[in-house]
Amino acid sequence: SKATTDSCLQQREVAAEMEETEFHDILDDWFIESLKTYKDLHVYQLEHPTQVIEWTSGKTVCVAGYTSSKNEILELRLPLKLFADENKGLCAERDFKVVNGGLTDGPVRCLRHVPGTRCVVTNDGLSSDLQVWDLGGDDSDVIRRTGSIEGRRSVSQGGSRIAARLSSQPRVLHGAQSSDVRLTQLTSGQTLYKLETDSADPLSSLHFVSDAVFLAGCCSGNVYIADTRTSAAPQLSPPPASSGESVLWWTDASAGPSSCRLVRLSSSGRAAISDLRNLGGAVSQAQLDVQTRRCDLDDVRVSWAPKLDGCIAVSG
């Protein structure tokens, strides 16, 4: 009857509301508990939203906007209060301070500082081309675009991934797909290495784990391990077996003093940890209690927690 149907619908609505309330209570409890892990917690708000933030020194970061029109690219000095061990209330500067700045012609979806230099490399997420910027110095506070690195594809979903490591000759590792990955010298634009693969999987990440060895994580869950000193074929590590439907995978690597660990996270919520010395098996794994939904490559981030040993952070 209609009355019975209406009653069932009301019960379902009440149950759904209770479940949502319980979920938010769990989130609130988790948030409060997570705050206890911090000695100090400081919250700041930038003038414009950003998708990128990158250390350029021990006390400065670089940020940039991602709107379709012109955007600011800024180097900011962190507040002195963050570095004071005592008498923090006496610090004059309590907010970010603009050190250098400039304008970009389009969005910035990926940004990497090249260690040992005053340069950052960016990608707009619309192609695989890179833009090279000089951050300025004592004689100038203007961030200027000084060059570009042409990618192999004019249009690329998600844009290029970028990695850089301290080197006597500044260079960047970049690519949008596994078949596009190249190591390019920054000053001359010369290609120093190409990743030779038979597939063209979109990349989710690029990571150096040593001066010459890097990992290329693909959205399919495949991970390529390559050494830029040799022309030998890269080692391929397929994704862990998954019972659920995994449309996308995200990866991050943690290079420690004795080993390198790799975390892979699937869009179905499965996280698997592997050791670079034995990628055939998972050291540990877990099923995250997350809402599964269709998402894009840039919707999720997984990373190793910098100060909590053995912990990963997932956002998105």
Helices and strands as residue ranges (DSSP letters): H 2-35, E 52-55, E 60-64, E 71-77, G 80-83, G 88-90, E 97-104, E 110-113, E 119-123, E 130-134, E 144-149, E 161-164, E 171-175, E 182-185, E 191-194, E 203-208, E 213-218, E 223-227, E 235-237, E 249-255, E 260-266, E 270-275, E 284-287, G 297-299, E 301-304, E 312-315
